Amino acid sequence: MCTVVIEVDEAGVRLLAVRDEDPQREWDALGAWWPAQPGVVGIRDRRAGGAWLAADPAERRLAVLLNRADVLDLPADQAVSRGTLALASVAGAFASLEDGGEVGSARMHGFNLLEVSPAGARVLSWDGSVLRETPVPAGVHMIAHDDLDDPGTARIARWLPEFQARPTRDAAWPDSWIRLLASTAELDPSDDRAIIRDNRSHGYPTQSLLYATAAVDKDGVEVLDHTLPAPAHWG
């Protein structure tokens, strides 16, 4: 279950995103992998060809895809890949919730799609039944497999106050948040409070594989990705 920390203010958006995925599912690091969308960069899933994170610097758009629990009893081989969502988002496909409603009518498992654009930041959430939009207000927030700032998500309850105590006021903000992320890795990766995670004890094959930092402002989008030395292992 992925995790994103995000700060929104008048200058733009900064975020730290941790990707959890099955280590056996091959992926490609940040790059321009989609010829049909020139200028778009992202982290590509080789199996389905979609993106976990995608950005269009020229349009100042960025999107990150997180899984969430859903109510749809849908076999995996019948589900539409969610990897198309981040790419569609940075193309401006979901200008309104009604546009996103077409996604909701597809046979997709649950997701949280974090979108950043010149209009601000929001989360589109699909649980297999209802599509909801949650604007991300000013300040520091976290999202994982449930709602924005969900107090019932153990890692959010544990770490959100500490990220809020380290606002991203200057160019050194990535180091500050990365140091805090490193300190979270002192927890056992199977601990519910962990951000660097091993979800196998919870019934999922996913483990934390990488993290990315990104800034979206009037000048565009800057993204950096960092692969962990081993799944669910900080260093």
MIVEX-152924 format. One line per field, with one value per residue: x, y, z of N, C-alpha, C in turn; residue number from 1; residue in three letters. Coordinates in nm, 4 decimals. Layout:
# residues N
n_u = [X:...]
n_v = [Y:...]
n_w = [Z:...]
ca_u = [X:...]
ca_v = [Y:...]
ca_w = [Z:...]
c_u = [X:...]
c_v = [Y:...]
c_w = [Z:...]
n = [NUM:...]
res = [ALA:...]
This chain:
# residues 235
n_u = [0.0840:0.0870:0.2302:0.1852:0.3182:0.2267:0.2613:0.0820:0.0801:0.0806:0.2904:0.3063:0.3260:0.4720:0.5943:0.6388:0.6652:0.6073:0.6522:0.4802:0.4947:0.4611:0.7641:0.8267:0.7035:0.7924:0.9435:1.0123:1.2448:1.2183:1.1373:1.0982:0.8699:0.6529:0.5714:0.3406:0.2688:0.4417:0.6966:0.5978:0.6932:0.7688:0.7242:0.7281:0.5149:0.6055:0.4516:0.1800:0.2174:0.1467:0.1537:0.2872:0.3588:0.3294:0.4272:0.3838:0.5844:0.5653:0.2969:0.2557:0.1583:0.0996:0.0669:-0.0145:-0.0634:-0.2448:-0.3319:-0.6460:-0.8742:-1.1593:-1.5072:-1.5674:-1.6152:-1.4129:-1.2456:-0.8898:-0.8007:-1.0012:-1.0130:-0.9774:-0.6719:-0.5334:-0.3219:-0.3413:-0.4468:-0.2868:-0.1460:-0.3568:-0.4484:-0.2385:-0.2654:-0.4826:-0.7348:-0.9317:-1.0920:-1.3212:-1.5362:-1.7306:-1.6083:-1.4247:-1.6067:-1.6460:-1.4298:-1.4989:-1.7054:-1.5779:-1.4315:-1.2614:-1.0369:-1.0264:-0.8956:-0.6851:-0.6308:-0.3983:-0.3906:-0.2114:-0.2199:-0.2240:-0.4561:-0.4605:-0.4504:-0.5874:-0.7722:-0.8911:-1.1078:-1.1910:-1.3972:-1.4901:-1.7546:-1.8435:-1.7328:-1.5320:-1.4372:-1.1772:-1.0621:-0.7269:-0.6346:-0.4557:-0.1424:0.0256:-0.0188:-0.1223:-0.1641:-0.2800:-0.3963:-0.6543:-0.8663:-0.7745:-0.5506:-0.6413:-0.7271:-0.7443:-0.5568:-0.2648:0.0033:-0.0306:-0.1476:0.0694:0.2888:0.2136:0.1936:0.4697:0.5752:0.4309:0.5553:0.7818:0.7827:0.7948:0.9761:1.2001:1.4675:1.5941:1.4127:1.3615:1.5686:1.5155:1.2642:1.3310:1.5204:1.3517:1.1858:1.3757:1.4125:1.1674:1.1982:1.3188:1.1330:0.9934:0.9318:0.6882:0.5244:0.2275:0.2521:0.4614:0.6223:0.8079:0.7594:0.6643:0.4263:0.3464:0.2762:0.0282:-0.1252:-0.0729:0.1373:0.3071:0.5841:0.7804:0.9490:1.0675:1.1208:1.0012:1.0606:0.8952:0.8328:0.5992:0.5461:0.5255:0.7198:0.7222:0.7572:0.9503:1.0992:1.2412:1.3657:1.4283:1.5629:1.5168:1.7660:1.7012:1.3921:1.1615:1.3615:1.5654:1.8430]
n_v = [-0.1188:0.2007:0.5214:0.8709:1.1863:1.5220:1.8694:2.1677:2.4990:2.8597:2.8810:2.6484:2.2923:2.0319:1.7020:1.3746:1.0489:0.7063:0.3973:0.0933:-0.2335:-0.5558:-0.7203:-0.8935:-0.7951:-0.6361:-0.3154:0.0185:0.2771:0.6367:0.8023:0.8922:0.7215:0.6951:0.7306:0.8283:1.0330:1.2814:1.4422:1.3690:1.2198:0.9395:0.6672:0.3493:0.0668:-0.2393:-0.4609:-0.3867:-0.1465:0.1008:0.3750:0.4365:0.6785:0.9847:1.2668:1.5826:1.8182:2.0562:2.1216:2.1468:1.9360:1.6540:1.3170:1.0584:0.7179:0.5282:0.2239:0.1164:-0.0251:-0.2016:-0.2504:-0.4148:-0.7234:-0.8604:-1.0598:-1.0683:-1.1054:-0.9996:-0.7360:-0.3906:-0.2299:-0.0121:0.1437:0.3168:0.5486:0.7560:0.8498:0.9400:1.1401:1.3367:1.4198:1.5750:1.4600:1.4329:1.6655:1.7328:1.5940:1.4548:1.3751:1.1990:1.0156:0.8421:0.6784:0.5539:0.3935:0.1942:-0.1358:-0.1475:-0.2074:-0.0692:0.2645:0.5431:0.8398:1.0747:1.3989:1.6682:1.9955:2.3087:2.4097:2.3265:2.0757:1.7468:1.4522:1.1758:0.9250:0.5869:0.3234:0.0977:0.1301:0.3961:0.7117:0.9623:1.3022:1.4734:1.7733:1.8851:2.0650:2.3690:2.3172:2.0422:1.7052:1.3560:1.0529:0.7206:0.4033:0.4631:0.7343:1.0858:1.2029:1.0142:0.9164:0.6601:0.5128:0.3653:0.4471:0.7079:0.8286:0.8043:0.9400:1.1761:1.4164:1.4619:1.5066:1.7379:1.9086:1.9672:2.1680:2.2515:2.4802:2.5765:2.5227:2.3037:2.1206:1.8495:1.6939:1.7155:1.5869:1.3362:1.2485:1.2187:1.0191:0.8140:0.7739:0.6642:0.4140:0.2694:0.1222:-0.2093:-0.3460:-0.4754:-0.3636:-0.1905:0.0827:0.1476:0.3133:0.2495:-0.0500:-0.3954:-0.5842:-0.8465:-0.9974:-0.9029:-1.0112:-0.9338:-0.9227:-0.7109:-0.4832:-0.2061:-0.0374:0.1868:0.5448:0.8758:1.2231:1.5315:1.8487:2.0938:2.3856:2.7323:2.7209:2.4705:2.1143:1.9188:1.6115:1.3518:1.0233:0.7408:0.4341:0.1738:-0.0148:-0.2821:-0.4661:-0.3288:-0.2377:-0.0013:0.0757]
n_w = [0.0000:-0.1066:-0.0091:0.0291:0.1047:0.1153:0.0538:0.0236:-0.0832:-0.1397:-0.3144:-0.4575:-0.4946:-0.3052:-0.2796:-0.1343:-0.2278:-0.1753:-0.3212:-0.3169:-0.4314:-0.5901:-0.5831:-0.7900:-1.0096:-1.2896:-1.3520:-1.4764:-1.4159:-1.3611:-1.6567:-2.0095:-2.1319:-2.3028:-2.6150:-2.7361:-2.5745:-2.5803:-2.3939:-2.1482:-1.8460:-1.6342:-1.3977:-1.5018:-1.5335:-1.6486:-1.7232:-1.7791:-1.9033:-1.8063:-1.5651:-1.2405:-1.1229:-1.2931:-1.4924:-1.6486:-1.7283:-1.8842:-1.8787:-1.6151:-1.4577:-1.2491:-1.1388:-0.9088:-0.8419:-0.6122:-0.4571:-0.3163:-0.0765:-0.2029:-0.2989:-0.4977:-0.6330:-0.8214:-1.0472:-1.0926:-1.3562:-1.5047:-1.4613:-1.5502:-1.6176:-1.3774:-1.4316:-1.6434:-1.5472:-1.4242:-1.6466:-1.8082:-1.6428:-1.6372:-1.8921:-1.8762:-1.8650:-1.6712:-1.6061:-1.4700:-1.2152:-1.3416:-1.5780:-1.4689:-1.3857:-1.5939:-1.5710:-1.3355:-1.4230:-1.5516:-1.5254:-1.2726:-1.0019:-0.6656:-0.6125:-0.5210:-0.6758:-0.6878:-0.7922:-0.9307:-1.0483:-1.2358:-1.1261:-0.8659:-0.6065:-0.5768:-0.4742:-0.6426:-0.5647:-0.5869:-0.5060:-0.6217:-0.6374:-0.5877:-0.7029:-0.5728:-0.5061:-0.3489:-0.2492:-0.1905:0.0747:0.1753:0.3411:0.5145:0.4298:0.4348:0.2486:0.1917:0.1670:0.2192:0.3081:0.2637:0.5043:0.6864:1.0056:1.0959:0.9663:1.0425:0.9884:0.9072:1.1325:1.3038:1.1783:1.0416:1.2079:1.2497:0.9933:0.9394:1.1111:0.9779:0.7542:0.4010:0.3251:0.1883:-0.0533:0.0486:0.1330:0.0388:0.1556:0.4282:0.4561:0.3547:0.5396:0.7594:0.6572:0.6458:0.9187:0.9860:0.8897:1.0840:1.2124:1.2143:0.8937:0.8646:1.0481:1.1261:1.1392:0.9777:0.7020:0.5045:0.3755:0.4279:0.3094:0.3162:0.5406:0.5844:0.3931:0.1318:-0.1610:-0.1825:-0.1454:-0.0254:-0.2797:-0.3950:-0.3694:-0.4402:-0.4919:-0.5535:-0.7022:-0.7825:-0.9461:-1.0560:-1.2470:-1.3540:-1.3355:-1.1188:-1.0736:-0.8837:-0.8558:-0.6433:-0.5981:-0.3656:-0.1845:-0.1515:-0.1585:0.0714:0.2355:0.3808:0.3959]
ca_u = [0.0000:0.1746:0.2115:0.2280:0.3126:0.2136:0.2357:0.0230:0.0740:0.0662:0.4029:0.2904:0.3081:0.5864:0.5483:0.7242:0.5803:0.6712:0.5800:0.4757:0.4535:0.5188:0.8979:0.8335:0.6415:0.9011:0.9101:1.1199:1.2642:1.1682:1.1816:0.9971:0.8400:0.5267:0.5834:0.2131:0.2571:0.5755:0.7172:0.5549:0.7877:0.7063:0.7736:0.6436:0.4917:0.6319:0.3504:0.0616:0.2569:0.0988:0.2438:0.2559:0.3696:0.3530:0.4327:0.4011:0.6381:0.5193:0.1588:0.2572:0.0685:0.1613:-0.0317:0.0369:-0.1696:-0.2385:-0.4414:-0.7264:-0.9719:-1.2811:-1.6221:-1.5932:-1.5678:-1.3739:-1.1209:-0.7811:-0.7864:-1.1119:-1.0072:-0.9073:-0.5536:-0.5392:-0.2023:-0.3736:-0.5067:-0.1915:-0.1182:-0.4746:-0.4564:-0.1476:-0.3174:-0.5969:-0.8572:-1.0324:-1.1114:-1.4327:-1.5705:-1.8104:-1.5120:-1.3757:-1.7137:-1.6279:-1.3375:-1.5748:-1.7916:-1.4919:-1.4159:-1.1330:-1.0299:-1.0225:-0.7747:-0.6760:-0.5489:-0.3597:-0.3661:-0.1620:-0.2300:-0.2289:-0.5779:-0.4445:-0.4322:-0.7077:-0.7687:-1.0067:-1.1127:-1.2875:-1.4018:-1.5622:-1.8963:-1.8640:-1.6159:-1.5383:-1.3299:-1.1384:-0.9565:-0.6209:-0.6214:-0.3221:-0.0841:0.0902:-0.1176:-0.0778:-0.2659:-0.2324:-0.4957:-0.7885:-0.8902:-0.6739:-0.5311:-0.7248:-0.6681:-0.7466:-0.4405:-0.1662:0.1236:-0.0683:-0.1623:0.2006:0.3918:0.1673:0.2378:0.6127:0.5940:0.3773:0.6535:0.8930:0.7264:0.8884:0.9862:1.3143:1.5143:1.6473:1.3035:1.3671:1.6573:1.4474:1.1614:1.3953:1.5761:1.2415:1.1477:1.4768:1.3879:1.0502:1.2412:1.3641:1.0259:0.9866:0.8499:0.5539:0.4506:0.1235:0.2935:0.5762:0.6043:0.8849:0.6701:0.6533:0.2845:0.3160:0.2080:-0.1092:-0.1940:-0.0424:0.2764:0.3763:0.6852:0.8295:1.0557:1.1320:1.0511:1.0232:1.0240:0.8509:0.7869:0.5207:0.5285:0.5040:0.8244:0.7046:0.7600:1.0788:1.0805:1.3589:1.3291:1.5352:1.5316:1.5690:1.8681:1.6317:1.2519:1.1288:1.4887:1.6121:1.9852]
ca_v = [0.0000:0.3170:0.6342:1.0002:1.3063:1.6346:2.0031:2.2626:2.6382:2.9539:2.8665:2.5270:2.1635:1.9433:1.5735:1.2579:0.9337:0.5761:0.2982:-0.0468:-0.3194:-0.6893:-0.7125:-0.9757:-0.7218:-0.5522:-0.1744:0.1028:0.4007:0.7597:0.8248:0.9264:0.5875:0.6910:0.8137:0.8934:1.1511:1.3423:1.5337:1.3067:1.1273:0.8671:0.5367:0.2627:-0.0753:-0.3064:-0.5601:-0.3254:-0.0295:0.2233:0.4486:0.4612:0.8241:1.0468:1.4126:1.6603:1.9451:2.1720:2.1533:2.1545:1.8315:1.5341:1.2263:0.9384:0.6195:0.4446:0.1281:0.1232:-0.1333:-0.1734:-0.3381:-0.4827:-0.8620:-0.8686:-1.1347:-0.9851:-1.1165:-0.9292:-0.5950:-0.2953:-0.1797:0.1239:0.2158:0.4201:0.6655:0.8655:0.9050:1.0170:1.2578:1.4432:1.4679:1.6602:1.3875:1.4355:1.8052:1.7390:1.4644:1.3846:1.3078:1.0860:0.9169:0.7404:0.5824:0.4769:0.2954:0.0852:-0.2441:-0.1257:-0.2184:0.0600:0.3458:0.6864:0.9071:1.2088:1.4840:1.8043:2.0726:2.4518:2.4390:2.2829:1.9317:1.6771:1.3069:1.1041:0.7960:0.4919:0.2043:-0.0048:0.1648:0.5412:0.7943:1.0842:1.3996:1.5401:1.8732:1.8856:2.2040:2.4152:2.2490:1.9130:1.5982:1.2221:0.9620:0.5841:0.3160:0.5080:0.8739:1.1850:1.2265:0.9178:0.8880:0.5173:0.4531:0.3743:0.5239:0.8491:0.8721:0.8110:1.0239:1.3041:1.5316:1.4874:1.5729:1.8732:1.9880:1.9939:2.2225:2.2582:2.6241:2.6164:2.4223:2.1876:2.0402:1.7042:1.6298:1.7097:1.4824:1.2063:1.2078:1.1698:0.8898:0.7184:0.7404:0.5766:0.2794:0.1980:0.0278:-0.3310:-0.3145:-0.5334:-0.2835:-0.1101:0.2231:0.1645:0.3695:0.1544:-0.1566:-0.5312:-0.6106:-0.9884:-1.0481:-0.8529:-1.0817:-0.8755:-0.9517:-0.5859:-0.4278:-0.0763:-0.0554:0.3131:0.6668:0.9881:1.3569:1.6128:1.9855:2.1501:2.5293:2.8095:2.6906:2.3371:1.9991:1.8522:1.4820:1.2665:0.8931:0.6738:0.2928:0.1188:-0.1169:-0.4094:-0.4429:-0.3045:-0.2209:0.1352:0.0861]
ca_w = [0.0000:-0.1222:0.0819:-0.0220:0.1881:0.0226:0.1075:-0.0709:-0.0396:-0.2499:-0.4077:-0.5363:-0.4268:-0.2904:-0.2284:-0.1176:-0.2571:-0.1599:-0.4007:-0.2771:-0.5418:-0.5901:-0.6423:-0.9103:-1.1203:-1.3388:-1.3727:-1.5263:-1.3413:-1.4212:-1.7934:-2.1101:-2.1827:-2.3760:-2.7355:-2.7680:-2.4888:-2.5757:-2.2827:-2.0231:-1.7835:-1.5251:-1.3557:-1.5836:-1.5082:-1.7756:-1.7584:-1.8398:-1.9799:-1.7445:-1.4770:-1.0988:-1.1154:-1.4236:-1.4868:-1.7713:-1.6789:-1.9614:-1.8380:-1.4676:-1.4073:-1.1928:-1.0804:-0.8434:-0.8243:-0.4925:-0.4436:-0.1952:-0.0645:-0.2777:-0.2736:-0.6243:-0.6359:-0.9620:-1.0665:-1.1438:-1.5019:-1.5690:-1.4222:-1.6348:-1.5488:-1.3233:-1.4724:-1.7423:-1.4826:-1.4065:-1.7790:-1.8486:-1.5572:-1.6800:-2.0207:-1.8476:-1.8991:-1.5649:-1.5679:-1.3761:-1.1589:-1.4422:-1.6650:-1.3921:-1.3729:-1.6964:-1.5117:-1.2380:-1.4880:-1.5973:-1.4285:-1.2071:-0.8576:-0.5986:-0.6223:-0.4942:-0.7759:-0.6459:-0.9081:-0.9104:-1.1718:-1.2033:-1.0497:-0.7279:-0.5856:-0.5327:-0.4786:-0.6943:-0.4960:-0.6423:-0.4210:-0.6951:-0.6401:-0.5901:-0.7284:-0.4937:-0.5228:-0.2252:-0.2680:-0.0903:0.1179:0.2119:0.4547:0.4937:0.4393:0.3947:0.1968:0.1665:0.1057:0.2549:0.2756:0.2959:0.6474:0.7583:1.1366:1.1193:0.9003:1.1507:0.9526:0.9041:1.2710:1.3669:1.1168:0.9876:1.2880:1.2338:0.8648:0.9518:1.1854:0.8865:0.6302:0.2878:0.3003:0.1067:-0.1486:0.1200:0.1890:0.0172:0.2521:0.5573:0.4528:0.3333:0.6691:0.8411:0.6016:0.6911:1.0592:0.9942:0.8524:1.2033:1.2445:1.1343:0.7758:0.8750:1.1467:1.0634:1.1374:0.8879:0.5677:0.4241:0.4178:0.3761:0.3322:0.3013:0.6602:0.5770:0.2859:0.0011:-0.1978:-0.2099:-0.0564:-0.0716:-0.3781:-0.4311:-0.3314:-0.5305:-0.4483:-0.6668:-0.6773:-0.8921:-0.9230:-1.1784:-1.3436:-1.4095:-1.2447:-1.1006:-1.0077:-0.8653:-0.8012:-0.5696:-0.5771:-0.2417:-0.2131:-0.1550:-0.1213:0.2128:0.3078:0.3574:0.3651]
c_u = [0.0882:0.1382:0.2599:0.2134:0.3143:0.1943:0.1877:0.0298:0.0695:0.1775:0.3899:0.2726:0.4426:0.5353:0.6606:0.6348:0.6618:0.5877:0.5943:0.4234:0.5161:0.6581:0.9134:0.7703:0.7417:0.8529:1.0342:1.1242:1.2176:1.2264:1.0657:0.9612:0.7219:0.5331:0.4545:0.1886:0.3958:0.5850:0.6775:0.6628:0.7166:0.7779:0.6786:0.6359:0.5073:0.5190:0.2336:0.0942:0.2130:0.2007:0.1927:0.2567:0.3958:0.3518:0.4481:0.4519:0.5852:0.3804:0.1447:0.1555:0.1493:0.0498:0.0389:-0.0814:-0.1442:-0.3566:-0.5203:-0.8229:-1.0958:-1.3892:-1.6541:-1.5321:-1.5352:-1.2446:-1.0154:-0.7720:-0.9008:-1.1087:-0.9305:-0.7889:-0.5733:-0.4205:-0.2259:-0.4122:-0.4100:-0.1590:-0.2356:-0.4845:-0.3661:-0.1807:-0.4396:-0.7301:-0.9674:-1.0535:-1.2241:-1.4596:-1.6540:-1.7203:-1.4581:-1.4793:-1.7049:-1.5280:-1.4137:-1.6647:-1.7115:-1.4772:-1.2747:-1.1460:-1.0107:-0.8893:-0.7966:-0.5842:-0.5227:-0.3208:-0.3152:-0.1638:-0.2267:-0.3524:-0.5661:-0.4212:-0.5625:-0.6827:-0.8997:-1.0032:-1.2253:-1.2826:-1.4718:-1.7091:-1.9189:-1.7312:-1.6331:-1.4180:-1.3037:-1.0313:-0.8532:-0.5989:-0.4773:-0.2736:-0.0206:-0.0107:-0.0525:-0.1953:-0.2013:-0.3463:-0.6388:-0.7975:-0.7735:-0.6714:-0.6142:-0.6624:-0.6670:-0.6344:-0.3211:-0.0456:0.0930:-0.0815:-0.0264:0.2879:0.3430:0.2097:0.3861:0.6451:0.5412:0.4728:0.7764:0.8392:0.8362:0.9068:1.1021:1.3608:1.5673:1.5385:1.3149:1.4539:1.5891:1.3457:1.2243:1.4599:1.4676:1.1938:1.2459:1.4527:1.2654:1.0889:1.3050:1.2577:1.0416:0.8945:0.7112:0.4669:0.3468:0.1637:0.4045:0.5348:0.6868:0.8352:0.7004:0.5121:0.2475:0.2444:0.0631:-0.1864:-0.1703:0.1044:0.3632:0.4757:0.7281:0.9510:1.1330:1.0571:1.0879:0.9886:0.9881:0.8082:0.7158:0.4976:0.5152:0.6069:0.8119:0.7032:0.9024:1.0550:1.2148:1.3126:1.4516:1.4908:1.5932:1.6684:1.8128:1.4876:1.2351:1.2513:1.5444:1.7600:2.0663]
c_v = [0.1248:0.4271:0.7609:1.1049:1.4247:1.7635:2.0937:2.4014:2.7278:2.9403:2.7440:2.4050:2.0922:1.8112:1.4714:1.1364:0.8053:0.4728:0.1587:-0.1278:-0.4568:-0.6817:-0.7950:-0.9069:-0.6171:-0.4104:-0.1005:0.2328:0.5216:0.7824:0.8603:0.7990:0.5833:0.7831:0.8861:1.0169:1.2152:1.4446:1.4764:1.2109:1.0555:0.7382:0.4326:0.1205:-0.1484:-0.3984:-0.4970:-0.1997:0.1028:0.2836:0.4468:0.6112:0.8748:1.1974:1.4690:1.7975:2.0667:2.2164:2.1668:2.0577:1.7125:1.4491:1.1058:0.8473:0.5365:0.3490:0.1570:0.0053:-0.0983:-0.2762:-0.4223:-0.6225:-0.8961:-0.9476:-1.0481:-0.9893:-1.0511:-0.7786:-0.5128:-0.2392:-0.0365:0.2079:0.3214:0.5521:0.7823:0.9310:0.9884:1.1467:1.3699:1.4930:1.5563:1.5938:1.4032:1.5780:1.8218:1.6004:1.3842:1.3132:1.1838:0.9774:0.8082:0.6352:0.4924:0.3722:0.1771:-0.0186:-0.2354:-0.1541:-0.0785:0.1321:0.4817:0.7441:1.0486:1.2889:1.6211:1.8745:2.2207:2.4913:2.4002:2.1329:1.8713:1.5272:1.2575:0.9636:0.7116:0.3661:0.0872:0.0240:0.3139:0.6106:0.9257:1.1728:1.4690:1.6431:1.8617:2.0304:2.2416:2.3414:2.1179:1.8024:1.4656:1.1432:0.8266:0.5071:0.3545:0.6576:0.9636:1.2095:1.1334:0.8827:0.7402:0.4424:0.4743:0.4591:0.6730:0.9033:0.8920:0.9216:1.1579:1.4223:1.5638:1.5488:1.7158:1.9651:2.0211:2.0474:2.2463:2.4031:2.6648:2.4990:2.2965:2.0929:1.8914:1.6328:1.6140:1.5968:1.3443:1.1575:1.1550:1.0340:0.7823:0.6775:0.6516:0.4328:0.2042:0.1005:-0.0988:-0.3053:-0.3785:-0.4602:-0.1981:0.0367:0.2506:0.2294:0.2900:0.0165:-0.2914:-0.5771:-0.7585:-1.0453:-1.0022:-0.9149:-1.0260:-0.9043:-0.8272:-0.5470:-0.2923:-0.0976:0.0724:0.4279:0.7764:1.1172:1.4386:1.7504:2.0348:2.2971:2.6001:2.7788:2.5518:2.2301:1.9443:1.7252:1.4116:1.1351:0.8241:0.5300:0.2456:0.0066:-0.2581:-0.3830:-0.4318:-0.2795:-0.0838:0.1412:0.0027]
c_w = [0.0000:-0.0226:0.0134:0.0884:0.0935:0.0996:-0.0046:-0.0093:-0.1615:-0.3523:-0.4961:-0.4485:-0.4209:-0.2355:-0.2221:-0.1332:-0.2468:-0.2344:-0.3407:-0.3948:-0.5216:-0.6544:-0.7693:-1.0314:-1.1696:-1.3692:-1.4214:-1.4480:-1.4233:-1.5605:-1.8837:-2.1860:-2.2787:-2.4982:-2.7720:-2.6818:-2.4746:-2.4633:-2.1483:-1.9750:-1.6702:-1.4939:-1.4120:-1.5294:-1.6409:-1.8186:-1.8324:-1.9186:-1.9212:-1.6497:-1.3336:-1.0725:-1.2555:-1.4064:-1.6266:-1.7287:-1.7529:-1.9186:-1.6872:-1.4068:-1.3565:-1.1326:-1.0208:-0.8149:-0.6993:-0.4943:-0.3163:-0.1940:-0.1462:-0.2453:-0.3964:-0.6210:-0.7807:-0.9738:-1.1331:-1.2958:-1.5771:-1.5409:-1.5252:-1.5557:-1.5013:-1.3683:-1.5782:-1.6762:-1.4701:-1.5404:-1.8299:-1.7688:-1.6066:-1.8204:-2.0013:-1.8708:-1.7968:-1.5153:-1.4671:-1.3225:-1.2575:-1.5425:-1.5964:-1.3764:-1.4782:-1.6495:-1.4153:-1.2994:-1.5420:-1.4867:-1.3708:-1.0585:-0.7981:-0.6144:-0.5579:-0.6005:-0.7269:-0.7690:-0.8640:-1.0454:-1.1356:-1.1222:-0.9029:-0.7212:-0.5357:-0.5385:-0.5372:-0.6351:-0.5524:-0.5577:-0.4887:-0.7075:-0.6612:-0.6161:-0.6531:-0.5240:-0.3896:-0.2568:-0.1565:-0.0476:0.1487:0.3363:0.4145:0.5219:0.4010:0.3406:0.1706:0.1006:0.1417:0.2253:0.3154:0.4458:0.7349:0.8938:1.1707:1.0486:0.9917:1.1130:0.9447:1.0461:1.3374:1.3099:1.0632:1.0750:1.2705:1.0985:0.8697:1.0263:1.1001:0.7551:0.5263:0.2444:0.2098:0.0220:-0.0808:0.1687:0.1577:0.1197:0.3875:0.5604:0.4323:0.4627:0.7611:0.7891:0.6459:0.8356:1.0754:0.9665:0.9684:1.2531:1.1603:1.0152:0.7766:0.9771:1.0741:1.0510:1.0364:0.7558:0.4670:0.4652:0.3528:0.4102:0.3269:0.4225:0.6660:0.4605:0.1467:-0.0329:-0.2080:-0.1007:-0.1120:-0.1602:-0.4071:-0.3668:-0.4304:-0.4591:-0.5716:-0.6188:-0.8023:-0.8599:-1.0567:-1.2870:-1.4050:-1.3028:-1.2395:-1.0204:-0.9985:-0.8049:-0.7430:-0.5436:-0.4454:-0.2723:-0.2189:-0.1154:0.0300:0.2993:0.2771:0.3202:0.4625]
n = [1:2:3:4:5:6:7:8:9:10:11:12:13:14:15:16:17:18:19:20:21:22:23:24:25:26:27:28:29:30:31:32:33:34:35:36:37:38:39:40:41:42:43:44:45:46:47:48:49:50:51:52:53:54:55:56:57:58:59:60:61:62:63:64:65:66:67:68:69:70:71:72:73:74:75:76:77:78:79:80:81:82:83:84:85:86:87:88:89:90:91:92:93:94:95:96:97:98:99:100:101:102:103:104:105:106:107:108:109:110:111:112:113:114:115:116:117:118:119:120:121:122:123:124:125:126:127:128:129:130:131:132:133:134:135:136:137:138:139:140:141:142:143:144:145:146:147:148:149:150:151:152:153:154:155:156:157:158:159:160:161:162:163:164:165:166:167:168:169:170:171:172:173:174:175:176:177:178:179:180:181:182:183:184:185:186:187:188:189:190:191:192:193:194:195:196:197:198:199:200:201:202:203:204:205:206:207:208:209:210:211:212:213:214:215:216:217:218:219:220:221:222:223:224:225:226:227:228:229:230:231:232:233:234:235]
res = [MET:CYS:THR:VAL:VAL:ILE:GLU:VAL:ASP:GLU:ALA:GLY:VAL:ARG:LEU:LEU:ALA:VAL:ARG:ASP:GLU:ASP:PRO:GLN:ARG:GLU:TRP:ASP:ALA:LEU:GLY:ALA:TRP:TRP:PRO:ALA:GLN:PRO:GLY:VAL:VAL:GLY:ILE:ARG:ASP:ARG:ARG:ALA:GLY:GLY:ALA:TRP:LEU:ALA:ALA:ASP:PRO:ALA:GLU:ARG:ARG:LEU:ALA:VAL:LEU:LEU:ASN:ARG:ALA:ASP:VAL:LEU:ASP:LEU:PRO:ALA:ASP:GLN:ALA:VAL:SER:ARG:GLY:THR:LEU:ALA:LEU:ALA:SER:VAL:ALA:GLY:ALA:PHE:ALA:SER:LEU:GLU:ASP:GLY:GLY:GLU:VAL:GLY:SER:ALA:ARG:MET:HIS:GLY:PHE:ASN:LEU:LEU:GLU:VAL:SER:PRO:ALA:GLY:ALA:ARG:VAL:LEU:SER:TRP:ASP:GLY:SER:VAL:LEU:ARG:GLU:THR:PRO:VAL:PRO:ALA:GLY:VAL:HIS:MET:ILE:ALA:HIS:ASP:ASP:LEU:ASP:ASP:PRO:GLY:THR:ALA:ARG:ILE:ALA:ARG:TRP:LEU:PRO:GLU:PHE:GLN:ALA:ARG:PRO:THR:ARG:ASP:ALA:ALA:TRP:PRO:ASP:SER:TRP:ILE:ARG:LEU:LEU:ALA:SER:THR:ALA:GLU:LEU:ASP:PRO:SER:ASP:ASP:ARG:ALA:ILE:ILE:ARG:ASP:ASN:ARG:SER:HIS:GLY:TYR:PRO:THR:GLN:SER:LEU:LEU:TYR:ALA:THR:ALA:ALA:VAL:ASP:LYS:ASP:GLY:VAL:GLU:VAL:LEU:ASP:HIS:THR:LEU:PRO:ALA:PRO:ALA:HIS:TRP:GLY]
